[in-house]
Amino acid sequence: MSKVLVIGAGGVGSVAVHKMAMNPDIFSDITLASRTKSKCDAIAESVKARTGVIIATDAIDADDVAATRALIKRVQPKLVVNLALPYQDLTIMEACLAAGADYMDTANYEPIDVAKFEYSWQWAYQDRFVEAGRMALLGSGFDPGVTSVFTTWLRKHHFDRIDTLDILDCNGGDHGQAFATNFNPEINIREVTAPARHWENGEWIETPAMSTKVAFDFEGVGPKNMYLMYHEELESLATHLPEIKRIRFWMTFGDEYIKHLTVLQNVGMTRIDPVIYNGVEIVPLQFLKAVLPEPASLGATTKGKTNIGVIATGLGKDGKEKTLYLYNICDHEDAYAETGNQAVSYTTGVPAMIGAAMMVTGTWAGAGVWNIEQLDPDPFMDMLMQHGLPWQLKELDGPVGF
């Protein structure tokens, strides 16, 4: 059994600590910390009501390395699970090194003043984590996270070579709002409005944001329009599985979402550079986040399912070309009944718990900075089946036609 410190009290943090509390044989002591302690306290009350487990709570400004180091020293966790904003990845990594704790996150670092997310800043910590004898696991959510594990599991058990990989993220949920995001609005909109990029034949191909649209029929959801986007696992998969000639990421969006987002862009509300209003400096996107529905509040009204997975084409272990589709379907209402959170938070929070379990039990171990696809996928895949995210595997007739 091990002690963990979870930083971040949004929907993902809530799911992660609920699921940790459901596994007391792995997680003996759980502390949840956030800038707003009252959010942590509310989650702790839900955890106690649902599981009978008491978790500790604390307040922390994760932008403050010294304060975060002091909290880690006081709690003495084996592992710090960073479920805060990606802007805070580096400060929390610094605090872990200073305090002597392992580190894990679900999304890579992104500077607050530039809509650019990549692994270079975190990969630069490799030597320092090796020298400290500490482990840092990057990207243990669903995408990145499970989709990378899906890829390496397919490579290990079904393919001698993967040639093309498509990651498909479909949220078929309906929350009844005119416009709302299912995770942090600021991060969501920065991702969606950034130029699309995909990996092909050893180079990045860039296209305008939301300019490539394809229809796909998702099991459990139905036909949806999905859009080509850039996502961080493309970078790490291209680095660690260089045999793959083409890697793409697709995400579904409804027409109403696209219409509202287009208007917001056109009037400047998605800008991330400061403007002066009544003598006060504000960032339009941060103001927009403040007036949009809080994602954690959407769980009670969201109905429908998510379907997230990968389609891989390549040379099978039987010597024949094949295309396999590996995916998970998650029900929003089931996720809410179990943890009080909708499925978008659930599909990230459960893999965060599983990644943490891999580390604290020593199933995954090794000093340095690791992406999830560098580690053995089998125990992670087993835990997905056991803890609410069962996966399915299908062979398709041939490569995707898009």
C-alpha positions as CSV (number, residue, x, y, z in Angstrom):
1,M,0.0,0.0,0.0
2,S,1.2,3.5,-0.8
3,K,0.5,7.2,0.0
4,V,-0.3,9.5,-2.9
5,L,-0.8,13.3,-3.3
6,V,-3.2,14.3,-6.1
7,I,-3.0,17.9,-7.2
8,G,-6.1,19.2,-9.0
9,A,-9.8,19.2,-8.0
10,G,-11.6,19.3,-11.3
11,G,-13.6,16.5,-12.8
12,V,-10.6,14.3,-13.5
13,G,-9.1,14.8,-10.0
14,S,-12.5,13.8,-8.6
15,V,-12.7,10.6,-10.6
16,A,-9.1,9.7,-9.8
17,V,-9.5,10.0,-6.1
18,H,-12.9,8.2,-6.1
19,K,-11.3,5.3,-8.0
20,M,-8.2,5.3,-5.7
21,A,-10.5,5.1,-2.7
22,M,-12.2,2.1,-4.2
23,N,-8.7,0.4,-4.2
24,P,-7.5,0.7,-0.6
25,D,-5.2,-2.3,-1.1
26,I,-3.2,-0.2,-3.5
27,F,-3.7,3.4,-2.2
28,S,-3.4,3.4,1.6
29,D,-3.5,7.2,2.0
30,I,-4.8,9.8,-0.4
31,T,-4.4,13.6,-0.1
32,L,-6.2,15.9,-2.6
33,A,-4.9,19.5,-3.0
34,S,-5.9,22.4,-5.1
35,R,-5.8,26.2,-5.1
36,T,-9.4,26.1,-3.7
37,K,-9.6,23.8,-0.7
38,S,-13.4,23.9,-0.6
39,K,-13.4,22.0,-4.0
40,C,-11.2,19.4,-2.4
41,D,-13.4,19.2,0.6
42,A,-16.6,18.7,-1.5
43,I,-14.9,15.8,-3.4
44,A,-13.7,14.3,-0.1
45,E,-17.3,14.3,1.2
46,S,-18.4,12.5,-2.0
47,V,-15.6,10.0,-1.6
48,K,-16.6,9.3,2.0
49,A,-20.3,9.0,1.1
50,R,-19.6,6.6,-1.8
51,T,-16.8,4.5,-0.4
52,G,-16.5,5.1,3.3
53,V,-12.9,6.2,2.8
54,I,-11.6,9.4,4.4
55,I,-9.1,11.4,2.3
56,A,-7.1,14.4,3.4
57,T,-7.3,17.8,1.7
58,D,-5.1,20.8,1.4
59,A,-4.7,24.1,-0.4
60,I,-1.8,24.6,-2.8
61,D,-0.8,27.1,-5.4
62,A,1.0,24.7,-7.9
63,D,2.7,27.7,-9.6
64,D,4.7,28.1,-6.4
65,V,7.6,25.5,-6.4
66,A,8.6,26.2,-2.9
67,A,5.1,25.9,-1.5
68,T,4.5,22.7,-3.5
69,R,7.8,21.3,-2.3
70,A,6.8,22.0,1.3
71,L,3.4,20.3,0.8
72,I,5.1,17.2,-0.7
73,K,7.6,17.2,2.2
74,R,4.7,17.4,4.7
75,V,2.6,14.7,3.1
76,Q,5.5,12.4,2.2
77,P,3.8,10.6,-0.7
78,K,5.5,8.0,-2.9
79,L,3.9,9.6,-5.9
80,V,2.5,13.0,-6.9
81,V,-0.3,12.8,-9.4
82,N,-0.6,16.1,-11.3
83,L,-4.2,16.6,-12.5
84,A,-3.9,20.4,-12.4
85,L,-3.5,22.7,-15.5
86,P,-0.8,21.8,-18.0
87,Y,0.8,25.2,-17.4
88,Q,1.9,23.8,-14.0
89,D,3.6,20.6,-15.1
90,L,7.1,22.0,-14.9
91,T,6.7,23.6,-11.4
92,I,5.3,20.4,-10.0
93,M,8.1,18.4,-11.6
94,E,10.6,20.8,-10.0
95,A,8.9,20.4,-6.6
96,C,9.0,16.6,-7.0
97,L,12.7,16.6,-7.6
98,A,13.3,19.0,-4.7
99,A,11.2,17.0,-2.3
100,G,12.1,13.5,-3.5
101,A,8.9,12.0,-5.0
102,D,7.8,10.3,-8.2
103,Y,5.7,12.3,-10.7
104,M,2.8,11.5,-13.0
105,D,0.5,13.6,-15.2
106,T,-2.2,13.3,-17.9
107,A,-1.3,16.1,-20.3
108,N,2.0,17.7,-21.5
109,Y,3.3,21.1,-20.6
110,E,1.9,24.2,-22.4
111,P,3.2,27.7,-21.7
112,I,0.3,30.0,-20.7
113,D,1.1,32.7,-23.2
114,V,1.5,30.5,-26.3
115,A,-1.0,28.0,-27.6
116,K,1.7,25.4,-28.2
117,F,2.0,22.1,-26.4
118,E,4.9,19.7,-26.9
119,Y,7.0,17.3,-24.8
120,S,10.4,19.0,-25.3
121,W,10.2,20.9,-22.0
122,Q,9.4,17.8,-20.0
123,W,11.8,15.5,-21.9
124,A,14.5,17.9,-20.9
125,Y,14.1,16.6,-17.3
126,Q,15.3,13.1,-18.3
127,D,18.9,13.4,-16.8
128,R,17.7,15.1,-13.6
129,F,15.1,12.4,-12.9
130,V,17.7,9.7,-13.6
131,E,20.2,11.3,-11.3
132,A,17.6,11.7,-8.6
133,G,16.6,8.0,-9.0
134,R,13.0,9.2,-9.5
135,M,10.4,8.2,-12.1
136,A,8.2,10.7,-14.1
137,L,5.3,9.2,-16.1
138,L,3.9,11.5,-18.8
139,G,0.4,11.3,-20.3
140,S,-1.6,8.7,-18.3
141,G,-5.1,9.8,-19.3
142,F,-7.1,8.5,-22.2
143,D,-5.6,10.5,-25.1
144,P,-2.8,10.7,-24.4
145,G,-2.7,7.6,-22.3
146,V,-5.0,4.7,-23.1
147,T,-4.7,5.3,-26.9
148,S,-0.9,5.0,-26.6
149,V,-1.3,1.8,-24.6
150,F,-3.8,0.5,-27.1
151,T,-1.1,1.1,-29.8
152,T,1.7,-0.7,-28.0
153,W,-0.6,-3.6,-27.0
154,L,-1.5,-4.1,-30.7
155,R,2.1,-3.9,-31.7
156,K,3.1,-6.4,-29.0
157,H,0.4,-9.0,-29.7
158,H,-1.0,-8.5,-33.2
159,F,1.5,-6.7,-35.5
160,D,5.1,-7.2,-36.6
161,R,4.9,-3.7,-38.0
162,I,2.3,-0.8,-37.8
163,D,2.2,1.4,-40.9
164,T,-0.7,3.8,-40.2
165,L,-2.4,4.8,-37.0
166,D,-5.6,6.8,-36.5
167,I,-6.8,7.9,-33.1
168,L,-10.5,8.6,-32.9
169,D,-12.1,10.5,-30.0
170,C,-15.9,10.7,-30.1
171,N,-18.0,12.2,-27.4
172,G,-21.6,11.5,-28.2
173,G,-22.9,13.0,-24.9
174,D,-25.6,15.7,-24.8
175,H,-25.5,18.0,-21.8
176,G,-28.4,20.2,-22.8
177,Q,-26.3,23.4,-22.9
178,A,-26.1,25.7,-26.0
179,F,-22.3,25.8,-25.7
180,A,-20.1,24.1,-23.1
181,T,-16.9,22.1,-23.0
182,N,-16.6,18.7,-21.3
183,F,-13.2,19.6,-19.8
184,N,-11.4,22.8,-18.9
185,P,-12.8,25.4,-21.5
186,E,-9.5,27.3,-21.7
187,I,-7.5,24.1,-22.6
188,N,-10.2,22.7,-24.8
189,I,-10.5,25.9,-26.9
190,R,-6.8,26.4,-27.2
191,E,-6.5,22.8,-28.6
192,V,-9.3,23.1,-31.0
193,T,-8.3,26.5,-32.5
194,A,-4.6,25.6,-33.0
195,P,-3.5,24.5,-36.5
196,A,-3.9,20.8,-37.2
197,R,-0.8,18.7,-37.6
198,H,-0.3,15.0,-38.4
199,W,2.8,12.9,-38.8
200,E,3.4,11.4,-42.3
201,N,6.6,10.0,-43.9
202,G,8.9,11.5,-41.3
203,E,7.6,15.0,-41.2
204,W,4.8,17.1,-39.8
205,I,2.0,18.1,-42.2
206,E,0.2,21.3,-41.0
207,T,-3.3,22.3,-42.1
208,P,-5.7,25.0,-40.9
209,A,-7.7,24.3,-37.7
210,M,-10.9,22.4,-38.2
211,S,-10.4,22.3,-42.0
212,T,-10.4,18.5,-42.5
213,K,-13.7,16.8,-41.7
214,V,-14.7,13.2,-42.1
215,A,-17.9,11.3,-41.2
216,F,-17.6,8.1,-39.1
217,D,-20.1,5.7,-37.7
218,F,-19.2,5.1,-34.0
219,E,-20.6,2.1,-32.2
220,G,-22.8,3.1,-29.4
221,V,-23.1,6.7,-30.7
222,G,-23.9,6.7,-34.4
223,P,-22.6,8.8,-37.3
224,K,-20.6,11.8,-36.3
225,N,-18.4,14.4,-38.0
226,M,-14.8,14.2,-36.8
227,Y,-12.1,16.8,-37.4
228,L,-8.3,16.4,-37.9
229,M,-6.4,17.9,-35.0
230,Y,-3.0,17.9,-33.4
231,H,-2.7,16.1,-30.1
232,E,0.4,15.5,-28.0
233,E,0.5,11.7,-28.3
234,L,1.3,12.1,-32.0
235,E,4.7,13.5,-31.0
236,S,5.6,10.8,-28.5
237,L,4.3,8.0,-30.6
238,A,6.2,9.3,-33.7
239,T,9.3,9.4,-31.4
240,H,9.0,6.0,-29.8
241,L,7.4,4.1,-32.7
242,P,9.2,5.5,-35.7
243,E,8.1,2.7,-37.9
244,I,4.6,4.2,-38.2
245,K,4.5,6.1,-41.5
246,R,1.3,8.1,-40.7
247,I,-0.3,9.1,-37.4
248,R,-3.4,11.2,-37.2
249,F,-5.8,12.3,-34.4
250,W,-9.5,12.9,-34.9
251,M,-12.1,14.4,-32.6
252,T,-15.8,14.8,-33.0
253,F,-17.7,18.1,-32.7
254,G,-21.4,18.9,-33.3
255,D,-22.5,21.6,-35.6
256,E,-23.7,23.8,-32.7
257,Y,-20.3,23.6,-31.1
258,I,-18.6,24.6,-34.4
259,K,-21.1,27.4,-34.9
260,H,-20.6,28.9,-31.5
261,L,-16.8,28.5,-31.6
262,T,-16.6,30.2,-35.0
263,V,-18.5,33.2,-33.7
264,L,-16.4,33.4,-30.5
265,Q,-13.2,33.4,-32.7
266,N,-14.6,36.0,-35.0
267,V,-15.3,38.4,-32.2
268,G,-11.9,37.8,-30.5
269,M,-13.1,35.9,-27.4
270,T,-10.7,33.0,-28.0
271,R,-7.6,35.3,-27.9
272,I,-5.0,34.4,-25.3
273,D,-3.1,37.8,-25.4
274,P,-4.1,40.3,-22.7
275,V,-6.4,43.3,-23.5
276,I,-7.2,46.3,-21.4
277,Y,-10.8,46.6,-20.2
278,N,-11.8,49.5,-17.9
279,G,-8.1,49.9,-17.0
280,V,-7.7,46.2,-16.1
281,E,-5.7,43.7,-18.1
282,I,-7.8,40.6,-18.9
283,V,-7.3,37.6,-21.2
284,P,-10.4,37.1,-23.3
285,L,-10.3,33.3,-23.3
286,Q,-9.9,33.3,-19.5
287,F,-12.9,35.6,-19.2
288,L,-14.9,33.3,-21.5
289,K,-13.9,30.3,-19.3
290,A,-15.3,32.2,-16.3
291,V,-18.8,32.6,-17.9
292,L,-19.1,29.2,-19.5
293,P,-20.6,26.3,-17.5
294,E,-18.1,24.6,-15.2
295,P,-17.4,21.1,-16.8
296,A,-17.8,19.4,-13.4
297,S,-21.4,20.7,-13.2
298,L,-22.4,18.9,-16.4
299,G,-22.4,15.4,-15.1
300,A,-26.0,15.3,-13.8
301,T,-27.5,16.4,-17.1
302,T,-25.2,14.6,-19.6
303,K,-26.6,11.6,-21.4
304,G,-25.1,9.4,-24.1
305,K,-21.7,7.7,-24.6
306,T,-18.1,8.2,-25.6
307,N,-16.2,6.0,-28.0
308,I,-12.4,6.4,-28.1
309,G,-10.0,4.2,-29.8
310,V,-7.3,3.5,-32.4
311,I,-7.3,2.0,-35.9
312,A,-4.0,0.4,-36.9
313,T,-3.0,-1.0,-40.2
314,G,0.2,-3.0,-40.8
315,L,1.8,-6.4,-41.1
316,G,0.2,-8.9,-38.8
317,K,2.1,-11.6,-36.9
318,D,0.5,-14.1,-39.3
319,G,2.4,-12.4,-42.2
320,K,-0.7,-10.8,-43.6
321,E,-1.7,-7.1,-43.9
322,K,-4.5,-6.3,-41.5
323,T,-6.5,-3.5,-40.0
324,L,-7.5,-3.6,-36.3
325,Y,-9.8,-1.3,-34.4
326,L,-9.4,-1.2,-30.6
327,Y,-11.7,1.0,-28.6
328,N,-13.7,1.7,-25.4
329,I,-17.3,2.8,-25.0
330,C,-18.2,4.7,-21.8
331,D,-21.7,5.7,-20.7
332,H,-22.0,9.2,-19.2
333,E,-24.8,8.2,-16.9
334,D,-23.0,5.1,-15.6
335,A,-19.9,7.3,-14.9
336,Y,-22.0,9.8,-13.0
337,A,-23.7,7.1,-11.0
338,E,-20.3,5.7,-9.9
339,T,-18.3,8.9,-9.3
340,G,-20.5,11.9,-9.7
341,N,-18.7,12.9,-12.9
342,Q,-19.5,12.6,-16.6
343,A,-17.7,10.3,-19.0
344,V,-15.1,12.7,-20.3
345,S,-13.7,13.1,-16.8
346,Y,-14.2,9.4,-16.1
347,T,-12.2,8.3,-19.2
348,T,-9.3,10.4,-18.1
349,G,-9.5,9.9,-14.3
350,V,-9.6,6.1,-14.4
351,P,-6.4,5.8,-16.5
352,A,-4.8,8.3,-14.1
353,M,-5.6,6.0,-11.2
354,I,-4.3,3.0,-13.2
355,G,-1.1,4.7,-14.1
356,A,-0.6,5.7,-10.5
357,A,-1.3,2.1,-9.5
358,M,1.3,0.9,-12.0
359,M,3.9,3.2,-10.4
360,V,3.2,2.7,-6.6
361,T,3.1,-1.1,-6.9
362,G,6.4,-1.1,-8.9
363,T,4.7,-2.8,-11.9
364,W,6.2,0.1,-13.9
365,A,9.5,1.3,-12.5
366,G,12.6,3.0,-13.7
367,A,14.4,6.3,-13.1
368,G,13.9,9.0,-15.7
369,V,11.1,10.6,-17.7
370,W,8.8,8.1,-19.5
371,N,5.9,8.3,-21.9
372,I,3.3,5.6,-21.4
373,E,3.9,3.8,-24.6
374,Q,7.5,3.0,-23.5
375,L,6.2,0.6,-20.8
376,D,4.6,-2.8,-20.8
377,P,0.9,-2.4,-21.9
378,D,-0.4,-5.7,-20.6
379,P,-1.0,-4.9,-16.9
380,F,-2.5,-1.6,-17.8
381,M,-4.9,-3.2,-20.3
382,D,-5.9,-5.8,-17.6
383,M,-6.8,-3.0,-15.1
384,L,-8.9,-1.2,-17.7
385,M,-11.1,-4.3,-17.9
386,Q,-11.4,-4.5,-14.1
387,H,-12.0,-0.8,-13.3
388,G,-14.7,0.5,-15.6
389,L,-13.2,1.0,-19.1
390,P,-13.5,-2.4,-20.9
391,W,-12.1,-2.4,-24.4
392,Q,-13.2,-4.2,-27.6
393,L,-11.1,-5.4,-30.6
394,K,-12.4,-5.7,-34.1
395,E,-10.8,-6.6,-37.4
396,L,-11.9,-4.3,-40.2
397,D,-12.2,-5.2,-43.9
398,G,-9.3,-3.0,-44.9
399,P,-7.5,0.3,-44.2
400,V,-9.6,3.4,-43.5
401,G,-10.8,5.2,-46.5
402,F,-10.0,8.7,-45.2
